[in-house]
Amino acid sequence: MATPWVLTRDGCDRATAYHMSNKVIRHRDGVFVTWLDSQYRTMLARVEPSTGEVITAFALAQGHDNHCSAALAVSMDNRLHVVTGSHCTGGFVCRHSATPADEQSWSLPYSIGVGATYPSLLALPDGGLLLAQRASVYGGRWGVILHRQSPDGVWSWPLKVMHAAAEGYIFPTNCLTLGAHGTVHLVIEFYKTYPGNAEAAKSVGLTHLYSPDGGTTWFHDDERPVSVVPMGIEDALLIAHEPAGDLRPANLVILPDGRKAVCVWNARNGGLVLYVQSVPGSWLPIELTDEAVVDHPGWKVNSQGRLGVDRGGQLIIVTTIAPELEWAHPGQHVRCLWLDPSSESITRRYLVPKERADQAAWLPSVEMRPCGVPDEPLLMLYTEGNRGEGCVNAASCSVKMMQLTSGLSD
């Protein structure tokens, strides 16, 4: 049985949230990870990936709540970029460094974004960056906004690529992935709102868009061009759709054979389904709920989790399971599943051990990598110590790291 490494015991209750933001990155100077501490500061640490040793750790920015965690990316010039904050309060705080282990080498902070929350940051092959965010516009339609940084460091746009059906609160998540030949892939969750708040907003579906030119031109999953932005749900080809809600997608990954895969959690009934694109415009559903809770009858999947592809080409699905559906349930565990893309069958499963049965292990964050076979085992961060809904926003938790190696198995 593997023993996860403790990086800190001073994380906030959502120290490793959320699924669209890469929190583990490999740089020529080492492996770097990020989390939110108990004071909602964005921490950056250089770690030893084989032992979990924290070599250096320092704060790069101050957030105002537990939604202000960071996204990491390394650009082609070997600069590590951090985008963090701001949970609707303004723009993200952005910083970068070519020698990130040196606290004094980091650039002065600058701001990008509008009503910015949930950053997804992608390094582009031309040396630039692409950033996706949720945009909150009070008195207007919320949606997903894109920003592009040119190779010379200049940010352009913003481009609002999606908007809600009506004014009011929405929770559209977004996640960028880099595919073959520099193609950018974007998964968007449609969190439908209703005029006058006549009905509670709910997450009713998700769509996949792709761009062959670094985010300038976009196409629907069935290869139709996106002709008008911002697009609405009526324009989208939906991978999964459920009017009663509540569908929550994870990140999208590229399988070794070039197919795309995304996991979707149904927050209404505790189900988990993997969708694999067979041909453009068509996605095959693979039911994973029973596999996730096979040794815990009656339990529920209670998060969308994260996806990664290991060095053997297997798809790793990481989610959480608990006795109840409540997303902050203190009894939840981190569950890892390995799926063989060729047979589309589960080959192994692993339930991550935790210190206390009455404190949640949740919000797993799997290292995001471009398509291709990685040289080292994928790393996973997660948060442990939340004690239930009454302690959310207040708990002081542990941030843990482990390798998702081939030796892990129940």
Disulfide bonds with the S-S distance in Angstrom:
none
